[in-house]
Amino acid sequence: MKNKKQEKQTIADGINNMQIKEPSSFWWFGYTFLAHLPFVFAPKYHVKYKIIDDINKEKGPAFVVWNHQSRRDYLFIKNIVEPRKFNMIAGYTEFHKAHLRPLFDKVQVIPKKNFTQDFLFLKLLNRRIKDGGTIAFSPEGMSSIYGCNQPVVPGTGRFLKHYAIPVYFVKLEGAYLSSHKTCTDDHPGKVFATISKLWSKEDLEKLTPEEIDDKLNELFTHDDYAWNKEKRIKYKTKGKAAVNMSSIAYKCPRCGKEMMRDNNNKLYCESCGNGCTINDYYDFVPFDETCVVPESLTKWVEYERGEIIKDIRKDPNYSFSFKVKIGDLPKYEFIKDKHAGSVECGEGTFTIDHNGLHFVGTRHGEEYKFDLSYQIYYTLVIEEATDVFSLYVNGEYIEVKPLDVRSVGKALFLTEEMHRLHVNTWKHLPTIDYLYKGTELEKK
């Protein structure tokens, strides 16, 4: 007699058997009502919508792309595109969460594994476009990690050119500061959303994939911290603007030690005392005149990235190892913790060196290891919060939680810069050209 669990459909089976179609009018109306609930969803972020080109006048299929700033972006996209129905693309792992799966099923969200080949996604996408559907997705692949955009996923231009359907662009400003990744609490202030038509079918036919990528990167270039230096919008941080920020701002700009810590609205170095407070405008205010503090998290990251760019070129044996716990996706029971992305299944040591990404340890009580190449991996997936990152190993999702949260930012920047040093298919943005001066990547 078969075990009952063996007969039960797994979550993965349910995803693989999806038949995505246009959302029903009933559930779309319910979604619209939900997105407009005051004090709970979009209205509490004080969103200002501006429509330059109305997508509702578009006949036939279309793409909606946006610069992905926060985990609340789906609300802003929903409201600016309405009443037009669309299918949004969301991370595969989100379909394993108890609070999201019912909504995803009702409004026909399409699953996509981050930064890896996904044939199920392509099958579902092809069917919806053939049926005249509108597809909303972010070419960056995940929301902003530290306040500014990342380059679009390699192959985005080729992807859009292949389908050759109209592309609309929603530009978001202020969404990151309202709901960012270092802290899972929302900090409402103001959000601005503007929609315009980016390309027609005829436009895409004339452009090369490289020209499409370059234009997207140009349009997406935005730093919410720098933007608010001019706007001076107050965000409700409740004195907790710096929570978990040392996961990204890990290195002290004064003494150079990787000993930054955070506490509510303070960032400080455990070694030399250098630090700052962060106020409701996201100003980084030094403790005193002796402190050396970048003006924003974005600038802090540029400092750290610059150090890594130099370090890995100086040392051919460069290696960074740290202790971690790992998790994978549940087979049968949906994840009930809204902020959890996996179920813990093992532990070990994660290493980043010139040869790639490596893990040695245990998984489900057995020895487990992997070695990943920079030919395939150019960044790490950081989905909701910056205390963990994840990867797809042979198609399987593995979440990695460092025992020291300060390892996350360093691991992220190391992976990206090792890829650029050795492969460089995911090129840096022009805004940080200066970091590569004197290297083989300097633009002459």
Contacts in CASP RR format, 6 or more apart in sequence:
PFRMAT RR
TARGET T0000
AUTHOR 0000-0000-0000
METHOD contacts of the structure
MODEL  1
MKNKKQEKQTIADGINNMQIKEPSSFWWFGYTFLAHLPFVFAPKYHVKYK
IIDDINKEKGPAFVVWNHQSRRDYLFIKNIVEPRKFNMIAGYTEFHKAHL
RPLFDKVQVIPKKNFTQDFLFLKLLNRRIKDGGTIAFSPEGMSSIYGCNQ
PVVPGTGRFLKHYAIPVYFVKLEGAYLSSHKTCTDDHPGKVFATISKLWS
KEDLEKLTPEEIDDKLNELFTHDDYAWNKEKRIKYKTKGKAAVNMSSIAY
KCPRCGKEMMRDNNNKLYCESCGNGCTINDYYDFVPFDETCVVPESLTKW
VEYERGEIIKDIRKDPNYSFSFKVKIGDLPKYEFIKDKHAGSVECGEGTF
TIDHNGLHFVGTRHGEEYKFDLSYQIYYTLVIEEATDVFSLYVNGEYIEV
KPLDVRSVGKALFLTEEMHRLHVNTWKHLPTIDYLYKGTELEKK
5 332 0 8 1.000
8 332 0 8 1.000
10 331 0 8 1.000
10 332 0 8 1.000
11 95 0 8 1.000
11 96 0 8 1.000
11 329 0 8 1.000
11 330 0 8 1.000
11 331 0 8 1.000
11 332 0 8 1.000
11 334 0 8 1.000
12 329 0 8 1.000
12 331 0 8 1.000
15 92 0 8 1.000
15 95 0 8 1.000
15 111 0 8 1.000
15 120 0 8 1.000
16 120 0 8 1.000
18 111 0 8 1.000
18 120 0 8 1.000
18 124 0 8 1.000
20 87 0 8 1.000
20 108 0 8 1.000
20 110 0 8 1.000
20 124 0 8 1.000
20 127 0 8 1.000
20 128 0 8 1.000
21 108 0 8 1.000
21 128 0 8 1.000
21 131 0 8 1.000
22 85 0 8 1.000
22 87 0 8 1.000
22 108 0 8 1.000
22 128 0 8 1.000
22 131 0 8 1.000
22 133 0 8 1.000
23 31 0 8 1.000
23 85 0 8 1.000
23 87 0 8 1.000
23 106 0 8 1.000
23 107 0 8 1.000
23 108 0 8 1.000
24 106 0 8 1.000
27 106 0 8 1.000
27 107 0 8 1.000
28 85 0 8 1.000
28 107 0 8 1.000
31 78 0 8 1.000
31 103 0 8 1.000
31 106 0 8 1.000
31 107 0 8 1.000
32 78 0 8 1.000
32 82 0 8 1.000
32 83 0 8 1.000
34 41 0 8 1.000
35 41 0 8 1.000
35 42 0 8 1.000
35 75 0 8 1.000
35 78 0 8 1.000
35 79 0 8 1.000
36 42 0 8 1.000
36 43 0 8 1.000
36 79 0 8 1.000
37 43 0 8 1.000
38 44 0 8 1.000
41 75 0 8 1.000
42 72 0 8 1.000
42 75 0 8 1.000
42 76 0 8 1.000
42 78 0 8 1.000
42 79 0 8 1.000
44 186 0 8 1.000
44 188 0 8 1.000
45 72 0 8 1.000
45 75 0 8 1.000
45 76 0 8 1.000
45 175 0 8 1.000
45 178 0 8 1.000
45 179 0 8 1.000
45 186 0 8 1.000
45 188 0 8 1.000
45 189 0 8 1.000
45 190 0 8 1.000
45 191 0 8 1.000
46 188 0 8 1.000
46 189 0 8 1.000
46 190 0 8 1.000
46 191 0 8 1.000
47 76 0 8 1.000
47 79 0 8 1.000
47 190 0 8 1.000
47 191 0 8 1.000
47 192 0 8 1.000
47 193 0 8 1.000
48 190 0 8 1.000
48 191 0 8 1.000
48 192 0 8 1.000
48 193 0 8 1.000
49 79 0 8 1.000
49 80 0 8 1.000
49 193 0 8 1.000
49 194 0 8 1.000
49 195 0 8 1.000
50 192 0 8 1.000
50 193 0 8 1.000
50 194 0 8 1.000
50 195 0 8 1.000
51 80 0 8 1.000
51 194 0 8 1.000
51 195 0 8 1.000
52 194 0 8 1.000
52 195 0 8 1.000
52 196 0 8 1.000
52 197 0 8 1.000
53 168 0 8 1.000
53 195 0 8 1.000
53 196 0 8 1.000
53 197 0 8 1.000
54 195 0 8 1.000
55 62 0 8 1.000
55 64 0 8 1.000
55 81 0 8 1.000
55 84 0 8 1.000
55 134 0 8 1.000
55 168 0 8 1.000
55 195 0 8 1.000
55 197 0 8 1.000
56 81 0 8 1.000
56 83 0 8 1.000
56 84 0 8 1.000
58 84 0 8 1.000
58 166 0 8 1.000
58 168 0 8 1.000
58 197 0 8 1.000
60 132 0 8 1.000
60 133 0 8 1.000
60 165 0 8 1.000
61 128 0 8 1.000
61 129 0 8 1.000
61 131 0 8 1.000
61 132 0 8 1.000
61 133 0 8 1.000
61 134 0 8 1.000
61 135 0 8 1.000
61 163 0 8 1.000
61 165 0 8 1.000
61 166 0 8 1.000
62 133 0 8 1.000
62 134 0 8 1.000
62 135 0 8 1.000
62 165 0 8 1.000
62 166 0 8 1.000
62 167 0 8 1.000
62 168 0 8 1.000
63 134 0 8 1.000
63 135 0 8 1.000
63 136 0 8 1.000
63 137 0 8 1.000
63 160 0 8 1.000
63 163 0 8 1.000
63 165 0 8 1.000
63 166 0 8 1.000
63 167 0 8 1.000
63 168 0 8 1.000
64 77 0 8 1.000
64 81 0 8 1.000
64 86 0 8 1.000
64 134 0 8 1.000
64 135 0 8 1.000
64 136 0 8 1.000
64 137 0 8 1.000
64 167 0 8 1.000
64 168 0 8 1.000
64 169 0 8 1.000
64 170 0 8 1.000
64 195 0 8 1.000
65 136 0 8 1.000
65 137 0 8 1.000
65 138 0 8 1.000
65 139 0 8 1.000
65 167 0 8 1.000
65 168 0 8 1.000
65 169 0 8 1.000
65 170 0 8 1.000
65 198 0 8 1.000
65 216 0 8 1.000
66 73 0 8 1.000
66 77 0 8 1.000
66 136 0 8 1.000
66 138 0 8 1.000
66 169 0 8 1.000
66 170 0 8 1.000
66 171 0 8 1.000
66 172 0 8 1.000
67 138 0 8 1.000
67 140 0 8 1.000
67 144 0 8 1.000
67 149 0 8 1.000
67 170 0 8 1.000
67 171 0 8 1.000
67 172 0 8 1.000
67 219 0 8 1.000
67 220 0 8 1.000
67 222 0 8 1.000
68 138 0 8 1.000
68 140 0 8 1.000
68 141 0 8 1.000
68 142 0 8 1.000
68 143 0 8 1.000
68 144 0 8 1.000
68 149 0 8 1.000
68 172 0 8 1.000
69 143 0 8 1.000
69 144 0 8 1.000
69 147 0 8 1.000
69 172 0 8 1.000
69 173 0 8 1.000
69 174 0 8 1.000
69 175 0 8 1.000
69 176 0 8 1.000
69 224 0 8 1.000
70 143 0 8 1.000
70 144 0 8 1.000
70 172 0 8 1.000
70 175 0 8 1.000
70 176 0 8 1.000
70 178 0 8 1.000
70 179 0 8 1.000
70 180 0 8 1.000
71 143 0 8 1.000
71 179 0 8 1.000
71 181 0 8 1.000
71 384 0 8 1.000
72 175 0 8 1.000
72 178 0 8 1.000
72 179 0 8 1.000
72 186 0 8 1.000
73 138 0 8 1.000
73 143 0 8 1.000
73 172 0 8 1.000
73 175 0 8 1.000
74 88 0 8 1.000
74 90 0 8 1.000
76 170 0 8 1.000
76 172 0 8 1.000
76 175 0 8 1.000
76 191 0 8 1.000
76 193 0 8 1.000
77 88 0 8 1.000
77 136 0 8 1.000
77 170 0 8 1.000
77 193 0 8 1.000
79 193 0 8 1.000
80 170 0 8 1.000
80 193 0 8 1.000
80 195 0 8 1.000
81 134 0 8 1.000
81 136 0 8 1.000
81 170 0 8 1.000
81 195 0 8 1.000
84 134 0 8 1.000
85 134 0 8 1.000
86 133 0 8 1.000
86 134 0 8 1.000
86 135 0 8 1.000
86 136 0 8 1.000
87 108 0 8 1.000
87 109 0 8 1.000
87 110 0 8 1.000
87 128 0 8 1.000
87 133 0 8 1.000
87 134 0 8 1.000
87 135 0 8 1.000
87 136 0 8 1.000
88 107 0 8 1.000
88 109 0 8 1.000
88 110 0 8 1.000
88 135 0 8 1.000
88 136 0 8 1.000
88 137 0 8 1.000
89 109 0 8 1.000
89 110 0 8 1.000
89 111 0 8 1.000
89 112 0 8 1.000
89 121 0 8 1.000
89 125 0 8 1.000
89 135 0 8 1.000
89 136 0 8 1.000
89 137 0 8 1.000
89 138 0 8 1.000
90 104 0 8 1.000
90 109 0 8 1.000
90 110 0 8 1.000
90 111 0 8 1.000
90 112 0 8 1.000
91 111 0 8 1.000
91 112 0 8 1.000
91 113 0 8 1.000
91 114 0 8 1.000
91 383 0 8 1.000
92 111 0 8 1.000
92 112 0 8 1.000
92 113 0 8 1.000
92 114 0 8 1.000
92 118 0 8 1.000
92 397 0 8 1.000
93 329 0 8 1.000
93 341 0 8 1.000
93 342 0 8 1.000
93 383 0 8 1.000
93 390 0 8 1.000
93 397 0 8 1.000
94 100 0 8 1.000
94 104 0 8 1.000
94 111 0 8 1.000
94 383 0 8 1.000
95 101 0 8 1.000
95 104 0 8 1.000
95 109 0 8 1.000
95 111 0 8 1.000
96 329 0 8 1.000
96 330 0 8 1.000
96 334 0 8 1.000
96 335 0 8 1.000
96 341 0 8 1.000
97 334 0 8 1.000
97 335 0 8 1.000
97 338 0 8 1.000
97 341 0 8 1.000
98 334 0 8 1.000
98 335 0 8 1.000
98 336 0 8 1.000
99 336 0 8 1.000
99 338 0 8 1.000
101 334 0 8 1.000
103 109 0 8 1.000
110 121 0 8 1.000
110 124 0 8 1.000
110 125 0 8 1.000
110 128 0 8 1.000
110 135 0 8 1.000
111 118 0 8 1.000
111 120 0 8 1.000
111 121 0 8 1.000
111 124 0 8 1.000
112 118 0 8 1.000
112 121 0 8 1.000
112 137 0 8 1.000
113 121 0 8 1.000
113 392 0 8 1.000
113 395 0 8 1.000
113 397 0 8 1.000
114 141 0 8 1.000
114 142 0 8 1.000
114 381 0 8 1.000
114 383 0 8 1.000
114 390 0 8 1.000
114 392 0 8 1.000
115 141 0 8 1.000
115 153 0 8 1.000
115 377 0 8 1.000
115 378 0 8 1.000
115 379 0 8 1.000
115 381 0 8 1.000
115 392 0 8 1.000
116 392 0 8 1.000
116 395 0 8 1.000
125 135 0 8 1.000
128 135 0 8 1.000
129 135 0 8 1.000
129 163 0 8 1.000
129 165 0 8 1.000
139 152 0 8 1.000
139 153 0 8 1.000
139 156 0 8 1.000
139 216 0 8 1.000
139 220 0 8 1.000
140 149 0 8 1.000
140 150 0 8 1.000
140 151 0 8 1.000
140 152 0 8 1.000
140 153 0 8 1.000
140 220 0 8 1.000
141 153 0 8 1.000
142 150 0 8 1.000
142 381 0 8 1.000
142 382 0 8 1.000
142 383 0 8 1.000
143 176 0 8 1.000
143 181 0 8 1.000
144 150 0 8 1.000
144 176 0 8 1.000
144 180 0 8 1.000
144 181 0 8 1.000
144 224 0 8 1.000
145 181 0 8 1.000
145 248 0 8 1.000
145 382 0 8 1.000
145 386 0 8 1.000
145 412 0 8 1.000
146 181 0 8 1.000
146 182 0 8 1.000
146 248 0 8 1.000
146 297 0 8 1.000
146 298 0 8 1.000
146 300 0 8 1.000
146 301 0 8 1.000
147 176 0 8 1.000
147 177 0 8 1.000
147 180 0 8 1.000
147 223 0 8 1.000
147 224 0 8 1.000
147 225 0 8 1.000
147 296 0 8 1.000
147 297 0 8 1.000
147 298 0 8 1.000
148 221 0 8 1.000
148 222 0 8 1.000
148 223 0 8 1.000
148 224 0 8 1.000
148 225 0 8 1.000
148 298 0 8 1.000
148 431 0 8 1.000
149 217 0 8 1.000
149 220 0 8 1.000
149 221 0 8 1.000
149 222 0 8 1.000
149 429 0 8 1.000
150 379 0 8 1.000
151 217 0 8 1.000
151 426 0 8 1.000
151 427 0 8 1.000
151 428 0 8 1.000
151 429 0 8 1.000
152 213 0 8 1.000
152 216 0 8 1.000
152 217 0 8 1.000
152 220 0 8 1.000
153 426 0 8 1.000
154 213 0 8 1.000
154 378 0 8 1.000
154 425 0 8 1.000
154 426 0 8 1.000
155 209 0 8 1.000
155 213 0 8 1.000
156 212 0 8 1.000
156 213 0 8 1.000
156 216 0 8 1.000
157 209 0 8 1.000
157 210 0 8 1.000
157 212 0 8 1.000
157 213 0 8 1.000
157 216 0 8 1.000
158 209 0 8 1.000
160 167 0 8 1.000
160 199 0 8 1.000
160 204 0 8 1.000
160 212 0 8 1.000
161 204 0 8 1.000
161 205 0 8 1.000
161 207 0 8 1.000
161 208 0 8 1.000
161 209 0 8 1.000
161 212 0 8 1.000
164 201 0 8 1.000
164 204 0 8 1.000
164 205 0 8 1.000
165 201 0 8 1.000
166 197 0 8 1.000
166 199 0 8 1.000
166 200 0 8 1.000
166 201 0 8 1.000
167 197 0 8 1.000
167 198 0 8 1.000
167 199 0 8 1.000
167 204 0 8 1.000
168 195 0 8 1.000
168 196 0 8 1.000
168 197 0 8 1.000
168 198 0 8 1.000
169 195 0 8 1.000
169 196 0 8 1.000
169 197 0 8 1.000
169 198 0 8 1.000
169 219 0 8 1.000
170 193 0 8 1.000
170 194 0 8 1.000
170 195 0 8 1.000
171 192 0 8 1.000
171 193 0 8 1.000
171 194 0 8 1.000
171 195 0 8 1.000
171 196 0 8 1.000
171 219 0 8 1.000
171 222 0 8 1.000
172 191 0 8 1.000
172 192 0 8 1.000
172 193 0 8 1.000
173 191 0 8 1.000
173 192 0 8 1.000
173 193 0 8 1.000
173 222 0 8 1.000
173 224 0 8 1.000
173 227 0 8 1.000
174 189 0 8 1.000
174 190 0 8 1.000
174 191 0 8 1.000
174 192 0 8 1.000
174 224 0 8 1.000
174 227 0 8 1.000
174 228 0 8 1.000
174 233 0 8 1.000
175 191 0 8 1.000
175 224 0 8 1.000
176 224 0 8 1.000
177 187 0 8 1.000
177 189 0 8 1.000
177 224 0 8 1.000
177 225 0 8 1.000
177 228 0 8 1.000
177 233 0 8 1.000
177 235 0 8 1.000
177 282 0 8 1.000
178 186 0 8 1.000
178 187 0 8 1.000
178 188 0 8 1.000
178 189 0 8 1.000
178 190 0 8 1.000
178 191 0 8 1.000
178 235 0 8 1.000
179 186 0 8 1.000
179 187 0 8 1.000
180 187 0 8 1.000
181 382 0 8 1.000
181 384 0 8 1.000
181 385 0 8 1.000
181 386 0 8 1.000
182 242 0 8 1.000
182 243 0 8 1.000
182 244 0 8 1.000
182 245 0 8 1.000
182 247 0 8 1.000
182 248 0 8 1.000
182 297 0 8 1.000
182 385 0 8 1.000
182 386 0 8 1.000
183 240 0 8 1.000
183 241 0 8 1.000
183 243 0 8 1.000
183 244 0 8 1.000
183 245 0 8 1.000
183 385 0 8 1.000
184 339 0 8 1.000
184 384 0 8 1.000
184 385 0 8 1.000
185 238 0 8 1.000
185 240 0 8 1.000
185 243 0 8 1.000
187 235 0 8 1.000
187 236 0 8 1.000
187 237 0 8 1.000
187 238 0 8 1.000
187 241 0 8 1.000
188 235 0 8 1.000
188 236 0 8 1.000
189 233 0 8 1.000
189 234 0 8 1.000
189 235 0 8 1.000
189 236 0 8 1.000
190 231 0 8 1.000
190 233 0 8 1.000
198 215 0 8 1.000
198 219 0 8 1.000
199 207 0 8 1.000
199 212 0 8 1.000
204 212 0 8 1.000
207 215 0 8 1.000
217 429 0 8 1.000
217 430 0 8 1.000
221 429 0 8 1.000
221 430 0 8 1.000
221 431 0 8 1.000
223 296 0 8 1.000
223 298 0 8 1.000
225 282 0 8 1.000
225 295 0 8 1.000
225 296 0 8 1.000
225 297 0 8 1.000
225 298 0 8 1.000
225 299 0 8 1.000
226 296 0 8 1.000
226 298 0 8 1.000
228 281 0 8 1.000
228 282 0 8 1.000
229 295 0 8 1.000
232 281 0 8 1.000
233 281 0 8 1.000
234 280 0 8 1.000
234 281 0 8 1.000
235 241 0 8 1.000
235 280 0 8 1.000
235 281 0 8 1.000
235 282 0 8 1.000
236 280 0 8 1.000
237 265 0 8 1.000
237 278 0 8 1.000
237 279 0 8 1.000
237 280 0 8 1.000
237 282 0 8 1.000
239 264 0 8 1.000
239 265 0 8 1.000
239 280 0 8 1.000
240 264 0 8 1.000
240 265 0 8 1.000
241 265 0 8 1.000
241 278 0 8 1.000
241 279 0 8 1.000
241 280 0 8 1.000
241 282 0 8 1.000
242 262 0 8 1.000
242 263 0 8 1.000
242 264 0 8 1.000
242 265 0 8 1.000
242 266 0 8 1.000
242 267 0 8 1.000
242 277 0 8 1.000
242 278 0 8 1.000
243 262 0 8 1.000
243 264 0 8 1.000
244 262 0 8 1.000
244 385 0 8 1.000
244 386 0 8 1.000
244 387 0 8 1.000
244 405 0 8 1.000
245 262 0 8 1.000
245 267 0 8 1.000
245 278 0 8 1.000
245 297 0 8 1.000
246 260 0 8 1.000
246 261 0 8 1.000
246 262 0 8 1.000
246 267 0 8 1.000
246 405 0 8 1.000
246 406 0 8 1.000
247 386 0 8 1.000
247 387 0 8 1.000
247 405 0 8 1.000
247 406 0 8 1.000
247 408 0 8 1.000
247 409 0 8 1.000
248 297 0 8 1.000
248 300 0 8 1.000
248 301 0 8 1.000
248 386 0 8 1.000
248 408 0 8 1.000
248 409 0 8 1.000
249 260 0 8 1.000
249 262 0 8 1.000
249 267 0 8 1.000
249 297 0 8 1.000
249 300 0 8 1.000
249 301 0 8 1.000
249 304 0 8 1.000
250 258 0 8 1.000
250 260 0 8 1.000
250 304 0 8 1.000
250 406 0 8 1.000
250 407 0 8 1.000
250 409 0 8 1.000
250 410 0 8 1.000
251 257 0 8 1.000
251 258 0 8 1.000
251 260 0 8 1.000
251 303 0 8 1.000
251 304 0 8 1.000
251 307 0 8 1.000
251 410 0 8 1.000
252 258 0 8 1.000
252 259 0 8 1.000
252 260 0 8 1.000
252 269 0 8 1.000
252 271 0 8 1.000
252 272 0 8 1.000
252 274 0 8 1.000
253 274 0 8 1.000
253 292 0 8 1.000
253 293 0 8 1.000
253 294 0 8 1.000
253 300 0 8 1.000
253 303 0 8 1.000
254 269 0 8 1.000
254 272 0 8 1.000
254 274 0 8 1.000
254 291 0 8 1.000
254 292 0 8 1.000
255 269 0 8 1.000
255 271 0 8 1.000
255 272 0 8 1.000
255 274 0 8 1.000
257 269 0 8 1.000
257 271 0 8 1.000
257 272 0 8 1.000
258 406 0 8 1.000
258 410 0 8 1.000
259 269 0 8 1.000
259 270 0 8 1.000
259 271 0 8 1.000
260 267 0 8 1.000
260 268 0 8 1.000
260 269 0 8 1.000
260 270 0 8 1.000
260 406 0 8 1.000
261 267 0 8 1.000
261 268 0 8 1.000
261 269 0 8 1.000
261 270 0 8 1.000
262 268 0 8 1.000
265 277 0 8 1.000
265 278 0 8 1.000
265 279 0 8 1.000
266 275 0 8 1.000
266 276 0 8 1.000
266 277 0 8 1.000
266 278 0 8 1.000
267 275 0 8 1.000
267 276 0 8 1.000
267 278 0 8 1.000
267 284 0 8 1.000
267 293 0 8 1.000
268 274 0 8 1.000
268 275 0 8 1.000
268 276 0 8 1.000
268 287 0 8 1.000
269 275 0 8 1.000
273 287 0 8 1.000
274 287 0 8 1.000
274 290 0 8 1.000
274 291 0 8 1.000
274 292 0 8 1.000
274 293 0 8 1.000
275 286 0 8 1.000
275 287 0 8 1.000
275 291 0 8 1.000
275 293 0 8 1.000
276 284 0 8 1.000
276 285 0 8 1.000
276 286 0 8 1.000
276 287 0 8 1.000
276 291 0 8 1.000
276 293 0 8 1.000
277 285 0 8 1.000
277 287 0 8 1.000
278 284 0 8 1.000
278 285 0 8 1.000
279 285 0 8 1.000
282 296 0 8 1.000
284 293 0 8 1.000
284 294 0 8 1.000
284 295 0 8 1.000
284 296 0 8 1.000
284 297 0 8 1.000
286 292 0 8 1.000
286 293 0 8 1.000
294 300 0 8 1.000
294 302 0 8 1.000
294 303 0 8 1.000
301 413 0 8 1.000
302 432 0 8 1.000
302 435 0 8 1.000
304 409 0 8 1.000
304 410 0 8 1.000
304 413 0 8 1.000
305 413 0 8 1.000
305 416 0 8 1.000
305 417 0 8 1.000
305 432 0 8 1.000
305 435 0 8 1.000
306 435 0 8 1.000
308 410 0 8 1.000
308 413 0 8 1.000
308 414 0 8 1.000
308 417 0 8 1.000
309 417 0 8 1.000
309 435 0 8 1.000
309 436 0 8 1.000
309 439 0 8 1.000
311 318 0 8 1.000
312 318 0 8 1.000
312 354 0 8 1.000
312 414 0 8 1.000
312 417 0 8 1.000
312 418 0 8 1.000
312 421 0 8 1.000
313 421 0 8 1.000
313 439 0 8 1.000
316 354 0 8 1.000
317 353 0 8 1.000
317 354 0 8 1.000
318 353 0 8 1.000
318 354 0 8 1.000
319 351 0 8 1.000
319 352 0 8 1.000
319 353 0 8 1.000
320 351 0 8 1.000
320 352 0 8 1.000
320 353 0 8 1.000
320 410 0 8 1.000
320 411 0 8 1.000
320 414 0 8 1.000
321 349 0 8 1.000
321 350 0 8 1.000
321 351 0 8 1.000
321 352 0 8 1.000
322 349 0 8 1.000
322 350 0 8 1.000
322 402 0 8 1.000
322 403 0 8 1.000
322 404 0 8 1.000
322 407 0 8 1.000
322 411 0 8 1.000
323 347 0 8 1.000
323 348 0 8 1.000
323 349 0 8 1.000
323 350 0 8 1.000
323 402 0 8 1.000
323 403 0 8 1.000
323 404 0 8 1.000
324 347 0 8 1.000
324 348 0 8 1.000
324 349 0 8 1.000
324 350 0 8 1.000
324 359 0 8 1.000
324 400 0 8 1.000
324 401 0 8 1.000
324 402 0 8 1.000
324 403 0 8 1.000
324 407 0 8 1.000
325 344 0 8 1.000
325 346 0 8 1.000
325 347 0 8 1.000
325 348 0 8 1.000
325 400 0 8 1.000
325 401 0 8 1.000
325 403 0 8 1.000
326 344 0 8 1.000
326 345 0 8 1.000
326 346 0 8 1.000
326 347 0 8 1.000
326 348 0 8 1.000
326 359 0 8 1.000
326 363 0 8 1.000
326 398 0 8 1.000
326 399 0 8 1.000
326 400 0 8 1.000
326 401 0 8 1.000
327 342 0 8 1.000
327 343 0 8 1.000
327 344 0 8 1.000
327 345 0 8 1.000
327 346 0 8 1.000
327 398 0 8 1.000
327 399 0 8 1.000
327 400 0 8 1.000
327 401 0 8 1.000
328 342 0 8 1.000
328 343 0 8 1.000
328 345 0 8 1.000
328 363 0 8 1.000
328 396 0 8 1.000
328 397 0 8 1.000
328 398 0 8 1.000
328 399 0 8 1.000
329 342 0 8 1.000
329 343 0 8 1.000
329 397 0 8 1.000
330 343 0 8 1.000
335 341 0 8 1.000
335 342 0 8 1.000
335 343 0 8 1.000
339 384 0 8 1.000
339 385 0 8 1.000
341 383 0 8 1.000
341 384 0 8 1.000
341 388 0 8 1.000
341 399 0 8 1.000
342 390 0 8 1.000
342 397 0 8 1.000
342 399 0 8 1.000
344 401 0 8 1.000
345 363 0 8 1.000
345 364 0 8 1.000
346 361 0 8 1.000
346 362 0 8 1.000
346 363 0 8 1.000
346 364 0 8 1.000
346 365 0 8 1.000
346 368 0 8 1.000
347 361 0 8 1.000
347 362 0 8 1.000
348 359 0 8 1.000
348 360 0 8 1.000
348 361 0 8 1.000
348 362 0 8 1.000
349 359 0 8 1.000
349 360 0 8 1.000
349 361 0 8 1.000
350 357 0 8 1.000
350 358 0 8 1.000
350 359 0 8 1.000
350 400 0 8 1.000
350 402 0 8 1.000
350 411 0 8 1.000
351 357 0 8 1.000
351 358 0 8 1.000
351 359 0 8 1.000
351 360 0 8 1.000
352 358 0 8 1.000
352 411 0 8 1.000
352 414 0 8 1.000
352 415 0 8 1.000
352 418 0 8 1.000
353 418 0 8 1.000
354 418 0 8 1.000
354 421 0 8 1.000
354 422 0 8 1.000
355 371 0 8 1.000
356 371 0 8 1.000
356 372 0 8 1.000
356 373 0 8 1.000
356 374 0 8 1.000
356 377 0 8 1.000
356 418 0 8 1.000
357 370 0 8 1.000
357 371 0 8 1.000
357 372 0 8 1.000
357 377 0 8 1.000
357 391 0 8 1.000
357 415 0 8 1.000
358 369 0 8 1.000
358 370 0 8 1.000
358 371 0 8 1.000
358 372 0 8 1.000
359 368 0 8 1.000
359 369 0 8 1.000
359 370 0 8 1.000
359 398 0 8 1.000
359 400 0 8 1.000
360 369 0 8 1.000
361 367 0 8 1.000
361 368 0 8 1.000
361 369 0 8 1.000
362 368 0 8 1.000
370 393 0 8 1.000
370 394 0 8 1.000
370 398 0 8 1.000
372 391 0 8 1.000
372 393 0 8 1.000
374 415 0 8 1.000
374 418 0 8 1.000
374 419 0 8 1.000
374 422 0 8 1.000
374 423 0 8 1.000
375 423 0 8 1.000
377 391 0 8 1.000
377 415 0 8 1.000
377 419 0 8 1.000
378 415 0 8 1.000
378 416 0 8 1.000
378 419 0 8 1.000
378 420 0 8 1.000
378 423 0 8 1.000
378 425 0 8 1.000
378 426 0 8 1.000
379 412 0 8 1.000
379 415 0 8 1.000
379 416 0 8 1.000
379 419 0 8 1.000
379 426 0 8 1.000
380 389 0 8 1.000
380 390 0 8 1.000
380 391 0 8 1.000
380 411 0 8 1.000
380 412 0 8 1.000
380 415 0 8 1.000
381 389 0 8 1.000
381 390 0 8 1.000
381 391 0 8 1.000
381 392 0 8 1.000
382 388 0 8 1.000
382 389 0 8 1.000
382 390 0 8 1.000
382 408 0 8 1.000
382 412 0 8 1.000
383 390 0 8 1.000
386 405 0 8 1.000
386 408 0 8 1.000
386 409 0 8 1.000
387 401 0 8 1.000
387 402 0 8 1.000
387 405 0 8 1.000
387 408 0 8 1.000
388 399 0 8 1.000
388 400 0 8 1.000
388 401 0 8 1.000
388 402 0 8 1.000
388 408 0 8 1.000
389 399 0 8 1.000
389 400 0 8 1.000
389 408 0 8 1.000
389 411 0 8 1.000
389 412 0 8 1.000
390 397 0 8 1.000
390 398 0 8 1.000
390 399 0 8 1.000
390 400 0 8 1.000
391 397 0 8 1.000
391 398 0 8 1.000
391 400 0 8 1.000
392 398 0 8 1.000
402 408 0 8 1.000
402 411 0 8 1.000
416 426 0 8 1.000
419 425 0 8 1.000
419 426 0 8 1.000
420 426 0 8 1.000
420 427 0 8 1.000
420 428 0 8 1.000
420 441 0 8 1.000
424 441 0 8 1.000
428 435 0 8 1.000
428 436 0 8 1.000
428 441 0 8 1.000
430 443 0 8 1.000
433 442 0 8 1.000
433 443 0 8 1.000
436 442 0 8 1.000
436 443 0 8 1.000
END
